[in-house]
Amino acid sequence: MTTTWHVITTEPRREMAVAAGLVEYRVQVYLPTYQARVPAPPRVQKPFMLVDRPMFPSYMFARMGSGGDWDAVHRVSGVSGYLRGPDGPKLISEAEIALVRQVEKEMALQTGEELKFTPGDHVRIDQERNPWT
């Protein structure tokens, strides 16, 4: 059976729970994250703490074949769907995943810097570096 990467969509702020749920069904997942600096709660003796945040809120990658893996996706609470193309599920190549991993690694070098995007922001994608076109 051939496996390919797919983009799974999640309910807001459910990425980590969905990833854990898919792993329980033995689905390989990749949830790219970065560390963000956030104010620490009063009980902590530090002014800030680092937390993992998803690079693509409400999106993650799952390596799946046909059949049973899709059944697992439909059983996990917090999954809202998957990214579709004109011919069905949008497939992501190993090279495209490697590009995302590279960006994630570069972001790790900038630990503690919050992404400057908020819901509803408009973004422009460089067509030459866009792995999903």
DSSP file with accessible surface (Angstrom, degrees, kcal/mol):
  #  RESIDUE AA STRUCTURE BP1 BP2  ACC     N-H-->O    O-->H-N    N-H-->O    O-->H-N    TCO  KAPPA ALPHA  PHI   PSI    X-CA   Y-CA   Z-CA
    1    1 A M              0   0  167      0, 0.0     2,-0.3     0, 0.0    64,-0.0   0.000 360.0 360.0 360.0 130.3    0.0    0.0    0.0
    2    2 A T        -     0   0  121     62,-0.0     2,-0.4     2,-0.0    64,-0.3  -0.686 360.0-154.6 -86.2 137.0    1.4    3.4   -1.0
    3    3 A T        -     0   0   58     -2,-0.3     2,-0.3    62,-0.1    62,-0.3  -0.877  12.8-179.1-112.6 147.6    1.1    6.2    1.6
    4    4 A T  E     -A   64   0A  47     60,-2.7    60,-3.0    -2,-0.4     2,-0.3  -0.943  31.7-100.4-138.2 160.8    1.0    9.9    0.8
    5    5 A W  E     -AB  63  92A   2     87,-1.1    87,-2.5    -2,-0.3     2,-0.3  -0.649  38.2-176.3 -84.7 138.3    0.9   13.1    2.9
    6    6 A H  E     -AB  62  91A  10     56,-2.5    56,-2.3    -2,-0.3     2,-0.6  -0.896  27.8-117.4-126.7 159.7   -2.5   14.8    3.2
    7    7 A V  E     -A   61   0A   6     83,-0.6    76,-2.6    76,-0.3     2,-0.4  -0.892  28.7-162.3-102.3 117.4   -3.5   18.1    4.9
    8    8 A I  E     -AC  60  82A   0     52,-2.9    52,-1.9    -2,-0.6     2,-0.4  -0.820   6.8-146.5 -97.9 136.1   -6.0   17.5    7.8
    9    9 A T  E     -AC  59  81A  24     72,-2.2    71,-2.5    -2,-0.4    72,-1.5  -0.823  17.0-166.2-103.1 145.5   -8.0   20.4    9.1
   10   10 A T  E     - C   0  79A   5     48,-2.2    69,-0.2    -2,-0.4     3,-0.1  -0.813  29.2 -93.0-124.8 164.9   -8.9   20.7   12.8
   11   11 A E  S >  S-     0   0   83     67,-2.9     3,-1.7    -2,-0.3    47,-0.2  -0.387  71.2 -69.3 -66.4 155.7  -11.3   22.7   14.9
   12   12 A P  T 3  S-     0   0   99      0, 0.0    -1,-0.2     0, 0.0     0, 0.0  -0.208 117.8  -0.3 -54.4 133.8   -9.6   25.8   16.4
   13   13 A R  T 3  S+     0   0  223     -3,-0.1     4,-0.2     1,-0.1     3,-0.1   0.719 103.6 105.2  61.0  25.6   -6.9   25.1   18.9
   14   14 A R    <>  +     0   0   79     -3,-1.7     4,-2.6    64,-0.1     5,-0.3   0.269  39.9 107.5-112.7   9.9   -7.4   21.3   18.7
   15   15 A E  H  > S+     0   0   12      1,-0.2     4,-2.7     2,-0.2     5,-0.2   0.912  80.0  46.1 -57.2 -48.5   -4.3   20.5   16.7
   16   16 A M  H  > S+     0   0   92      1,-0.2     4,-2.3     2,-0.2    -1,-0.2   0.912 114.4  47.8 -64.2 -42.2   -2.3   18.8   19.5
   17   17 A A  H  > S+     0   0   50      2,-0.2     4,-2.4     1,-0.2    -1,-0.2   0.907 112.8  48.6 -66.2 -40.7   -5.3   16.7   20.6
   18   18 A V  H  X S+     0   0    0     -4,-2.6     4,-2.8     2,-0.2     5,-0.2   0.932 110.3  51.5 -65.4 -43.4   -6.0   15.6   17.0
   19   19 A A  H  X S+     0   0   13     -4,-2.7     4,-2.3    -5,-0.3    -2,-0.2   0.940 111.6  47.2 -58.7 -45.5   -2.4   14.7   16.5
   20   20 A A  H  X S+     0   0   54     -4,-2.3     4,-1.8     1,-0.2    -1,-0.2   0.909 112.0  50.9 -63.1 -41.2   -2.4   12.6   19.6
   21   21 A G  H  X S+     0   0   14     -4,-2.4     4,-0.9     1,-0.2    -2,-0.2   0.907 110.3  48.1 -63.8 -41.3   -5.7   10.9   18.6
   22   22 A L  H ><>S+     0   0    0     -4,-2.8     5,-2.3     1,-0.2     3,-0.6   0.898 107.9  55.2 -67.6 -37.6   -4.3   10.0   15.1
   23   23 A V  H ><5S+     0   0   85     -4,-2.3     3,-2.2     1,-0.2    -1,-0.2   0.891 101.1  58.9 -61.9 -37.5   -1.1    8.6   16.6
   24   24 A E  H 3<5S+     0   0  161     -4,-1.8    -1,-0.2     1,-0.3    -2,-0.2   0.830 105.4  49.7 -60.4 -29.8   -3.3    6.3   18.8
   25   25 A Y  T <<5S-     0   0  103     -4,-0.9    -1,-0.3    -3,-0.6    -2,-0.2   0.238 123.7-109.5 -90.2  11.7   -4.7    4.9   15.5
   26   26 A R  T < 5 +     0   0  226     -3,-2.2     2,-0.5     1,-0.2    -3,-0.2   0.807  69.1 147.2  65.4  31.5   -1.1    4.5   14.2
   27   27 A V      < -     0   0    5     -5,-2.3     2,-0.5    -8,-0.1    -1,-0.2  -0.859  50.4-125.0 -95.3 130.3   -1.4    7.3   11.7
   28   28 A Q  E     -D   63   0A  92     35,-0.8    35,-2.9    -2,-0.5     2,-0.3  -0.649  36.5-174.9 -76.1 124.8    1.9    9.1   11.1
   29   29 A V  E     -D   62   0A  35     -2,-0.5     2,-0.4    33,-0.2    33,-0.2  -0.884  21.2-160.6-121.9 154.3    1.3   12.9   11.7
   30   30 A Y  E     +D   61   0A  13     31,-2.8    31,-2.6    -2,-0.3    -2,-0.0  -0.960  10.2 177.9-134.2 113.7    3.5   15.9   11.3
   31   31 A L        -     0   0   26     -2,-0.4     2,-0.1    29,-0.2    29,-0.1  -0.887  21.4-147.7-116.2  94.1    2.4   19.0   13.2
   32   32 A P        +     0   0    1      0, 0.0    23,-2.6     0, 0.0    24,-0.5  -0.437  26.0 176.5 -66.1 134.7    4.9   21.8   12.5
   33   33 A T  E     -E   54   0B  29     21,-0.3     2,-0.3    22,-0.1    75,-0.1  -0.857  21.4-159.4-132.7 167.7    5.3   24.1   15.5
   34   34 A Y  E     -E   53   0B  19     19,-2.3    19,-3.0    -2,-0.3     2,-0.5  -0.940  29.5-108.4-139.9 161.0    7.3   27.0   16.8
   35   35 A Q  E     -E   52   0B  74     -2,-0.3    77,-1.5    17,-0.2     2,-0.4  -0.822  32.3-166.1 -96.6 131.7    8.0   28.3   20.3
   36   36 A A  E     -Ef  51 112B   0     15,-2.9    15,-2.3    -2,-0.5     2,-0.5  -0.910  19.9-126.6-115.6 143.2    6.3   31.5   21.3
   37   37 A R  E     +E   50   0B 131     75,-1.0    13,-0.2    -2,-0.4    77,-0.1  -0.776  36.5 173.7 -88.1 124.5    7.1   33.7   24.3
   38   38 A V  E     -E   49   0B  25     11,-2.9    11,-2.6    -2,-0.5     2,-0.0  -0.936  40.4 -88.5-129.4 153.5    4.0   34.4   26.3
   39   39 A P  E     -E   48   0B 116      0, 0.0     9,-0.3     0, 0.0     7,-0.0  -0.368  47.4-122.7 -60.0 138.0    3.5   36.1   29.7
   40   40 A A        -     0   0   20      7,-1.5    -3,-0.0     6,-0.2     9,-0.0  -0.516  27.8-101.6 -81.1 148.9    3.8   33.6   32.6
   41   41 A P    >   -     0   0   38      0, 0.0     3,-2.0     0, 0.0     5,-0.2  -0.316  39.1-103.8 -63.6 157.3    0.9   33.1   35.0
   42   42 A P  T 3  S+     0   0  134      0, 0.0    -2,-0.1     0, 0.0     0, 0.0   0.793 118.0  62.5 -56.0 -30.2    1.4   34.9   38.4
   43   43 A R  T 3  S+     0   0  205      2,-0.1     2,-0.3     0, 0.0    -3,-0.0   0.674  88.5  84.8 -73.0 -15.4    2.3   31.7   40.2
   44   44 A V  S <  S-     0   0   54     -3,-2.0    -4,-0.1     2,-0.1     5,-0.0  -0.703  77.8-138.1 -88.5 140.3    5.4   31.2   38.0
   45   45 A Q  S    S+     0   0  185     -2,-0.3    -1,-0.1     2,-0.0    -2,-0.1   0.381  79.0  80.4 -81.3   6.4    8.5   33.0   39.1
   46   46 A K  S    S-     0   0  149     -5,-0.2    -6,-0.2     1,-0.1    -2,-0.1  -0.819  78.2-131.0-112.6 154.6    9.5   34.1   35.6
   47   47 A P  S    S+     0   0  109      0, 0.0    -7,-1.5     0, 0.0     2,-0.3   0.762  89.1  10.3 -74.9 -23.2    8.1   37.0   33.5
   48   48 A F  E     -E   39   0B  75     -9,-0.3     2,-0.3   -11,-0.0   -11,-0.1  -0.945  61.8-156.0-146.6 168.0    7.5   34.8   30.5
   49   49 A M  E     -E   38   0B  73    -11,-2.6   -11,-2.9    -2,-0.3     2,-0.5  -0.955  22.8-116.3-142.2 161.0    7.4   31.2   29.3
   50   50 A L  E     -E   37   0B  73     -2,-0.3     2,-0.3   -13,-0.2   -13,-0.2  -0.860  31.9-179.3-102.0 133.7    7.8   29.4   26.0
   51   51 A V  E     -E   36   0B  36    -15,-2.3   -15,-2.9    -2,-0.5     2,-0.4  -0.954  30.1-111.7-129.8 149.3    4.9   27.4   24.5
   52   52 A D  E     -E   35   0B  87     -2,-0.3   -17,-0.2   -17,-0.2   -19,-0.0  -0.673  35.3-176.1 -79.7 133.3    4.6   25.4   21.4
   53   53 A R  E     -E   34   0B  88    -19,-3.0   -19,-2.3    -2,-0.4     2,-0.1  -0.968  30.7-106.1-126.3 145.0    2.3   26.9   18.8
   54   54 A P  E     -E   33   0B  17      0, 0.0   -21,-0.3     0, 0.0     6,-0.1  -0.465  17.2-141.7 -69.8 138.7    1.3   25.3   15.4
   55   55 A M  S    S+     0   0   18    -23,-2.6   -22,-0.1     1,-0.3   -24,-0.0   0.847 100.9  34.0 -64.5 -36.3    2.9   27.0   12.4
   56   56 A F  S >  S-     0   0   61    -24,-0.5     3,-2.3     3,-0.3    -1,-0.3  -0.825  93.8-139.1-121.6  86.9   -0.4   26.5   10.5
   57   57 A P  T 3  S+     0   0   86      0, 0.0     3,-0.1     0, 0.0    -2,-0.0  -0.203  86.5  10.2 -52.3 132.9   -3.3   26.9   13.0
   58   58 A S  T 3  S+     0   0   29      1,-0.2   -48,-2.2   -47,-0.2     2,-0.3   0.559 114.3  94.4  73.0  14.0   -6.0   24.3   12.3
   59   59 A Y  E <   +A    9   0A 104     -3,-2.3    -3,-0.3   -50,-0.2     2,-0.3  -0.984  40.8 158.4-133.4 146.7   -3.9   22.4    9.9
   60   60 A M  E     -A    8   0A   1    -52,-1.9   -52,-2.9    -2,-0.3     2,-0.4  -0.956  34.6-113.2-153.3 168.7   -1.6   19.4   10.1
   61   61 A F  E     -AD   7  30A   5    -31,-2.6   -31,-2.8    -2,-0.3     2,-0.4  -0.872  24.9-172.2-109.9 140.9   -0.1   16.7    7.9
   62   62 A A  E     -AD   6  29A   0    -56,-2.3   -56,-2.5    -2,-0.4     2,-0.7  -0.999  18.7-141.0-132.8 132.8   -1.0   13.0    8.0
   63   63 A R  E     +AD   5  28A  67    -35,-2.9   -35,-0.8    -2,-0.4     2,-0.3  -0.843  42.6 155.4 -94.3 115.2    0.7   10.3    6.0
   64   64 A M  E     -A    4   0A   0    -60,-3.0   -60,-2.7    -2,-0.7     2,-0.1  -0.962  35.9-151.6-141.5 156.9   -2.0    7.9    5.0
   65   65 A G        -     0   0    6     -2,-0.3     2,-0.2   -62,-0.3     5,-0.2  -0.253  49.5 -72.3-103.0-161.6   -2.9    5.3    2.5
   66   66 A S  S    S+     0   0   91    -64,-0.3     2,-0.6    -2,-0.1     3,-0.4  -0.551  96.7  15.3 -90.5 161.9   -6.5    4.5    1.4
   67   67 A G  S >> S+     0   0   44      1,-0.2     4,-1.3    -2,-0.2     3,-1.0  -0.663 118.0  30.0  90.5-120.4   -8.9    2.7    3.7
   68   68 A G  H 3> S+     0   0   51     -2,-0.6     4,-1.9     1,-0.3    -1,-0.2   0.770 113.6  59.5 -56.4 -36.0   -8.3    2.3    7.4
   69   69 A D  H 3> S+     0   0   36     -3,-0.4     4,-2.0     1,-0.2    -1,-0.3   0.906 105.0  50.5 -62.3 -39.0   -6.3    5.5    7.9
   70   70 A W  H <> S+     0   0   42     -3,-1.0     4,-1.9     1,-0.2    -1,-0.2   0.869 105.6  56.8 -68.1 -32.9   -9.3    7.6    6.6
   71   71 A D  H  X S+     0   0   84     -4,-1.3     4,-1.0     1,-0.2    -1,-0.2   0.919 106.3  50.6 -60.9 -40.8  -11.6    5.7    9.1
   72   72 A A  H >X S+     0   0    3     -4,-1.9     4,-1.3     1,-0.2     3,-0.7   0.918 106.1  54.9 -63.3 -41.7   -9.3    6.8   11.9
   73   73 A V  H 3< S+     0   0    1     -4,-2.0     3,-0.4     1,-0.3    -1,-0.2   0.913 108.5  48.5 -58.9 -40.8   -9.4   10.4   10.7
   74   74 A H  H 3< S+     0   0  136     -4,-1.9    -1,-0.3     1,-0.2    -2,-0.2   0.712 110.6  52.2 -74.1 -18.1  -13.2   10.4   10.9
   75   75 A R  H << S+     0   0  161     -4,-1.0     2,-0.4    -3,-0.7    -1,-0.2   0.685  86.3  95.2 -89.6 -20.4  -13.2    8.9   14.4
   76   76 A V  S >< S-     0   0   16     -4,-1.3     3,-1.4    -3,-0.4     2,-0.2  -0.596  77.4-123.8 -80.8 127.6  -10.8   11.4   16.0
   77   77 A S  T 3  S+     0   0   85     -2,-0.4   -56,-0.1     1,-0.2     3,-0.1  -0.450  93.1  33.7 -68.0 135.6  -12.6   14.2   17.8
   78   78 A G  T 3  S+     0   0    3      1,-0.4   -67,-2.9    -2,-0.2     2,-0.4   0.246  80.4 126.1 103.4 -12.3  -11.6   17.7   16.7
   79   79 A V  E <   -C   10   0A  28     -3,-1.4    -1,-0.4   -69,-0.2   -69,-0.3  -0.658  32.1-179.8 -77.6 130.2  -11.0   16.8   13.0
   80   80 A S  E     -     0   0A  74    -71,-2.5     2,-0.3    -2,-0.4   -70,-0.2   0.604  53.5 -76.5-105.2 -13.7  -13.0   19.1   10.8
   81   81 A G  E     -C    9   0A  14    -72,-1.5   -72,-2.2    -8,-0.1     2,-0.3  -0.997  48.3 -81.5 158.2-151.0  -12.0   17.7    7.4
   82   82 A Y  E     -C    8   0A  52     -2,-0.3     2,-0.3   -74,-0.3   -74,-0.2  -0.976  42.1 -91.2-151.1 157.9   -9.1   17.7    4.9
   83   83 A L        -     0   0   63    -76,-2.6     7,-2.7    -2,-0.3     2,-0.3  -0.584  45.9-158.5 -75.5 129.3   -7.8   19.9    2.2
   84   84 A R  E     -G   89   0C 157     -2,-0.3    -1,-0.0     5,-0.3     0, 0.0  -0.853  11.7-165.4-112.8 148.1   -9.3   19.0   -1.2
   85   85 A G  E >   -G   88   0C  25      3,-4.0     3,-1.5    -2,-0.3     5,-0.1  -0.522  49.3 -84.0-111.1-174.7   -8.1   19.6   -4.7
   86   86 A P  T 3  S+     0   0  133      0, 0.0     4,-0.0     0, 0.0    -2,-0.0   0.787 129.9  43.9 -65.4 -21.8  -10.2   19.3   -7.9
   87   87 A D  T 3  S-     0   0  163      1,-0.3    -3,-0.0     2,-0.1     0, 0.0   0.095 126.0 -83.0-110.5  21.8   -9.5   15.6   -8.0
   88   88 A G  E <  S+G   85   0C  27     -3,-1.5    -3,-4.0     3,-0.0    -1,-0.3  -0.839  94.3  19.3 116.4-153.3  -10.0   14.7   -4.4
   89   89 A P  E    S-G   84   0C  51      0, 0.0     2,-0.5     0, 0.0    -5,-0.3  -0.238  80.7-114.2 -57.5 137.6   -7.7   15.0   -1.3
   90   90 A K        -     0   0   66     -7,-2.7   -83,-0.6   -83,-0.2     2,-0.3  -0.630  32.2-145.5 -74.8 121.9   -4.8   17.3   -1.9
   91   91 A L  E     -B    6   0A  94     -2,-0.5     2,-0.5   -85,-0.1   -85,-0.2  -0.726   7.0-154.9 -94.0 140.4   -1.6   15.3   -1.9
   92   92 A I  E     -B    5   0A   6    -87,-2.5   -87,-1.1    -2,-0.3    40,-0.1  -0.958  15.2-133.6-116.4 129.8    1.6   16.7   -0.5
   93   93 A S     >  -     0   0   53     -2,-0.5     4,-2.2    38,-0.2     5,-0.2  -0.313  22.0-112.4 -80.0 164.1    5.0   15.4   -1.7
   94   94 A E  H  > S+     0   0   92      1,-0.2     4,-2.6     2,-0.2     5,-0.1   0.872 119.4  56.0 -60.2 -37.8    8.0   14.4    0.5
   95   95 A A  H  > S+     0   0   75      2,-0.2     4,-1.9     1,-0.2    -1,-0.2   0.896 107.0  48.5 -63.9 -39.2    9.8   17.4   -1.0
   96   96 A E  H  > S+     0   0   47      2,-0.2     4,-2.0     1,-0.2    -2,-0.2   0.907 111.4  49.4 -68.4 -39.2    7.1   19.8    0.1
   97   97 A I  H  X S+     0   0    0     -4,-2.2     4,-2.7     1,-0.2    -2,-0.2   0.915 108.6  53.9 -64.0 -40.3    7.1   18.3    3.6
   98   98 A A  H  X S+     0   0   54     -4,-2.6     4,-2.2     1,-0.2    -2,-0.2   0.893 106.4  52.6 -61.6 -37.3   10.9   18.6    3.7
   99   99 A L  H  X S+     0   0   46     -4,-1.9     4,-2.2     2,-0.2    -1,-0.2   0.930 109.8  47.6 -64.0 -43.2   10.5   22.3    2.8
  100  100 A V  H  X S+     0   0    7     -4,-2.0     4,-2.7     1,-0.2    -2,-0.2   0.927 110.8  52.0 -64.3 -41.8    8.1   22.8    5.7
  101  101 A R  H  X S+     0   0  105     -4,-2.7     4,-2.4     1,-0.2    -1,-0.2   0.895 108.4  51.9 -61.3 -38.2   10.5   21.0    8.0
  102  102 A Q  H  X S+     0   0  100     -4,-2.2     4,-2.4     2,-0.2    -1,-0.2   0.932 110.6  46.8 -64.5 -44.4   13.3   23.3    6.9
  103  103 A V  H  X S+     0   0   40     -4,-2.2     4,-2.6     2,-0.2    -2,-0.2   0.916 111.2  52.5 -63.4 -41.4   11.2   26.4    7.7
  104  104 A E  H  X S+     0   0   42     -4,-2.7     4,-1.7     1,-0.2    -1,-0.2   0.921 109.3  49.4 -59.9 -42.3   10.3   24.9   11.0
  105  105 A K  H  X S+     0   0  160     -4,-2.4     4,-0.8     1,-0.2    -2,-0.2   0.917 110.7  49.7 -64.2 -42.1   14.0   24.3   11.8
  106  106 A E  H >< S+     0   0   89     -4,-2.4     3,-0.7     1,-0.2     4,-0.4   0.891 109.1  52.5 -63.8 -38.0   14.8   27.9   10.8
  107  107 A M  H >< S+     0   0   34     -4,-2.6     3,-1.6     1,-0.2    -1,-0.2   0.835  98.8  64.2 -67.3 -30.1   12.0   29.2   13.0
  108  108 A A  H >< S+     0   0   53     -4,-1.7     3,-1.0     1,-0.3    -1,-0.2   0.808  94.9  60.3 -63.5 -27.0   13.4   27.2   16.0
  109  109 A L  T << S+     0   0  150     -4,-0.8    -1,-0.3    -3,-0.7    -2,-0.2   0.682 101.2  54.8 -71.8 -17.9   16.5   29.5   15.7
  110  110 A Q  T X  S+     0   0  103     -3,-1.6     3,-1.8    -4,-0.4    -1,-0.3  -0.156  85.5 178.0-104.9  36.1   14.2   32.4   16.4
  111  111 A T  T <   +     0   0   63     -3,-1.0   -75,-0.1     1,-0.3     3,-0.1  -0.052  60.9  21.5 -46.2 133.3   12.8   30.9   19.6
  112  112 A G  B 3  S+f   36   0B   9    -77,-1.5   -75,-1.0     1,-0.3     2,-0.6   0.322  85.7 124.5  93.1  -6.0   10.3   33.1   21.5
  113  113 A E    <   -     0   0  111     -3,-1.8    -1,-0.3   -78,-0.3     2,-0.2  -0.772  55.7-137.3 -91.6 122.2    9.3   35.3   18.6
  114  114 A E        -     0   0   71     -2,-0.6     2,-0.1   -77,-0.1   -78,-0.1  -0.493  23.3-107.3 -74.8 139.9    5.5   35.3   18.1
  115  115 A L        -     0   0   51     -2,-0.2    -1,-0.1     1,-0.1   -81,-0.0  -0.459  24.7-134.9 -62.3 144.4    4.2   35.1   14.5
  116  116 A K        +     0   0  170     -2,-0.1     2,-0.4    -3,-0.1    -1,-0.1  -0.023  68.6 106.6 -97.1  30.6    2.7   38.4   13.6
  117  117 A F        -     0   0  130      4,-0.0    -2,-0.1     6,-0.0     6,-0.0  -0.859  44.2-172.9-108.4 146.1   -0.5   37.0   12.0
  118  118 A T    >   -     0   0   87     -2,-0.4     3,-2.3     1,-0.0    -2,-0.0  -0.928  44.3 -75.7-129.1 157.7   -4.0   37.2   13.5
  119  119 A P  T 3  S+     0   0  136      0, 0.0     3,-0.1     0, 0.0    -1,-0.0  -0.249 120.3  25.9 -53.9 133.9   -7.1   35.5   12.2
  120  120 A G  T 3  S+     0   0   73      1,-0.3     2,-0.0    -3,-0.0    -3,-0.0   0.263  86.5 138.5  95.5 -11.3   -8.5   37.4    9.2
  121  121 A D    <   -     0   0   76     -3,-2.3     2,-0.4     1,-0.1    -1,-0.3  -0.367  53.2-125.3 -64.4 145.7   -5.1   38.8    8.1
  122  122 A H        -     0   0  191     -3,-0.1     2,-0.3    -2,-0.0    -1,-0.1  -0.759  29.6-170.0 -90.1 136.7   -4.4   38.8    4.4
  123  123 A V        -     0   0   92     -2,-0.4     2,-0.5    -6,-0.0    -6,-0.0  -0.930  15.5-141.5-125.8 153.3   -1.2   37.1    3.4
  124  124 A R        -     0   0  240     -2,-0.3     2,-0.5     2,-0.0    -2,-0.0  -0.967  14.9-148.6-115.4 130.3    0.6   36.9    0.1
  125  125 A I        -     0   0   89     -2,-0.5     2,-0.6     5,-0.0     5,-0.1  -0.848  16.7-126.2-103.6 128.5    2.3   33.7   -1.0
  126  126 A D    >>  -     0   0   91     -2,-0.5     3,-1.3     1,-0.2     4,-0.8  -0.609  18.1-148.9 -70.6 113.9    5.4   33.7   -3.1
  127  127 A Q  T 34 S+     0   0  123     -2,-0.6     3,-0.3     1,-0.3    -1,-0.2   0.803  93.7  57.7 -59.7 -29.9    4.4   31.5   -6.1
  128  128 A E  T 34 S+     0   0  181      1,-0.2    -1,-0.3    -3,-0.0    -2,-0.1   0.790 116.9  32.9 -72.7 -25.6    8.0   30.3   -6.5
  129  129 A R  T <4 S+     0   0  144     -3,-1.3    -1,-0.2     2,-0.0    -2,-0.2   0.352  89.0 113.3-109.9   4.2    8.2   29.0   -3.0
  130  130 A N    ><  -     0   0   23     -4,-0.8     3,-1.0    -3,-0.3   -34,-0.0  -0.678  46.4-167.7 -82.6 111.1    4.6   27.9   -2.5
  131  131 A P  T 3  S+     0   0   21      0, 0.0   -38,-0.2     0, 0.0    -1,-0.2   0.616  78.9  62.5 -74.3  -9.4    4.5   24.1   -2.3
  132  132 A W  T 3         0   0   70    -40,-0.1    -2,-0.0   -36,-0.1   -41,-0.0   0.197 360.0 360.0-105.6  18.1    0.7   23.9   -2.7
  133  133 A T    <         0   0  104     -3,-1.0     0, 0.0    -6,-0.1     0, 0.0  -0.703 360.0 360.0-105.4 360.0    0.3   25.3   -6.2
